[in-house]
Each structure stands twice: as C-alpha cells, then as structure tokens.
Amino acid sequence: MPHTTSDSNRLYFLNQHLEGKPNSLIAGCMFMDASEGYIKAKRLLGKVYGDPYKVSMAYKDKLTKWSQVRGDNSESLQEYALYLMKCNHTMQSLANLHVLNDSPNLQRVISKLPVYIQNKWLDHVIKLRKQGVCVCFTTLVEFVQNAAEAAMDPVFSREALGKECVFSKAKANHGSSQTKQTSLAVTVQPSNSANQYTRKCKLCSGHHDIEECLQFLHRLLVSDVQYVTDCITVESIRKYFELDSSERDLGSVPDERGLSFEDIRFVKRCKDDIEFRDGHFQLPMPFRDLNVNIPNIKKQAVSRAK
C-alpha cells in the first residue's frame, strides 16, 4: 500500500479490496497482530494465487474467452485494447505468458477483432515482413491500440462519420417533408360533412352506392329479378361480391361494417320469426339448415345440475 506505512491499515485495506475465496483465505489473519497478520496474509495469497503458471493461464484463458468485438462498438474495442496492454505489461515479469507470441495465440487474438481491422492488420504484417521485422504480441498490441484510438476519434472515426451521415439524411428528409406539407396545405381544401357523400342510391336515396344498400340486398334474397335486372351493372356485381364479408368497411358511413350474405339471411329470419312468449322474446337459432334435429337432453342437464 503506497499511501500508508501502517501494517494495520494495509491489512485493513487488503481485506476491504478482496472478495470471495481470497477474502475467506485471509479472514483468520484479521485477528492476529497487525504486522504479523499482514505478512501472513501476503504469504497465503502468494502461495495460492501467486503461482506464475496459474497467473499466466488466467490471463490467457480470459483472452481466449473474450467475446467478439463488433465493428460498430468502439467502446468494446477500446476495452479489448486495454486488456491486451495489461497482458503485454504482465508479460515483462511472467515468462510463462510469452506463449502469447506463438502464431496460434496471435490468431486467436486477431480473430476477436472486426473484419475491417483484421484486413488492416494483414496489410500491416505484410509491410513489416518486407522490412524484415518479426511480428510478435507487442506488435499486435500496438496495432490494436492505434485502431482503438482511431475508432474513438470524435471527428473522423467510422462511428462519428456514420452519425454525421444519418444526421444529414434526417435533415434532408425533414426539409423535403416540410416542402410536401406546404404544397398539400395549398392544394387540399377542407371538406364538411354535408358534401362528404356525393353518390345517391337509386333505391333508398341514401348516400351510398346501390350495391351497398341493404334494401337492394334484401331484394336479391327475395328474388326480385326484374328490379335487380333494371338496376344492377357489371361494376355493381363486382362490388357486391366484395361486400360478401362482414370485415369490410362499407365506406359510406365511418366505422360501418358490411353484412355478409348469411348475415342478411339471419337478420331477415329474426324479423320474420321473432316471438314474445311468457314475457321473453324468442329468436330462431342461426343455423344454415332449418331442418336440424337436436336431441332432447333435458334429463341429463337436470341430473348434472343436481
């Protein structure tokens, strides 16, 4: 601890900055004399976690398991470059970490980088080989560090230029949308509800086409052939078949939905067969076939109700 000369404070700070198994390892040293406890804690930590081979393998394993760096994430590239610098500095004191200079390990490190940086690295390696320079881990670290600095540049980086391009397009689209809105404001005239419907039905004089008229559909059901022949056209036939769906908006009245052919039949049946019995209205069941034989299961229903 460079800021204190007291072994008691050193032991206290050591305990505060450790967690998990390392903290449990030195827990007993906290009850010892400060000087003796601090020396004992350092010795235990060095014995369990200070083995050079274990330390170098921990660095290597973390480097191998590092997630792929995306090309549009400059912060992750910066983080990766910092860890490579940390490995390079540790390599100066750990001989076992020199395995990072091997070609397979260099390939693993470079494979984590975006494709465009890998291509730049290949060009850089070819130039170094022509100059007779041997490529090692330190060379790769310096290259990744420069690539991270370029990716974090606030003016000329890929990310900064991409944001500027998006901003320019958005500004251009905003200007064109304002121009379109201005032209529409000049040409479009407001309409009121009085002149919204210009066409009239020949049958009921309503504000809709004849093929949208319910009375006209009713005449089709009752087979008023003569009237239908006089009024219907090819366009009416097309629109009539398009109306054979209750999910289609008629367009004559806002939010009004059209009735299908079977809906019209059922509405007519309800009007004709509705009855008032024992203080209640009775309506026919919506069956396509009226001759439906429904079994009498009154006894089963009564038994289940009990």
Secondary structure, 3 states (H helix, E strand, C coil): CCCCCCHHHHHHHHHHHCCCHHHHHCHHHHHCCHHHHHHHHHHHHHHHHCCHHHHHHHHHHHHHCCCCCCCCCHHHHHHHHHHHHHHHHHHCCCHHHHHHHCHHHHHHHHHCCCHHHHHHHHHHHHHHHHCCCCCCHHHHHHHHHHHHHHHCCCCCCHHHHHHHHHHHHHHHHHHHHHHHHHHHHHHCCCCCCCCCCCCCCCCCCCCCCHHHCHHHHHHHHCCCHHHHHHHCCHHHHHHHHHCCCCCCECCCCCCCECCCHHHHHHHHHHHHHCEEECCEEECCCCCCCCCCCCCCCHHHHHHHHC
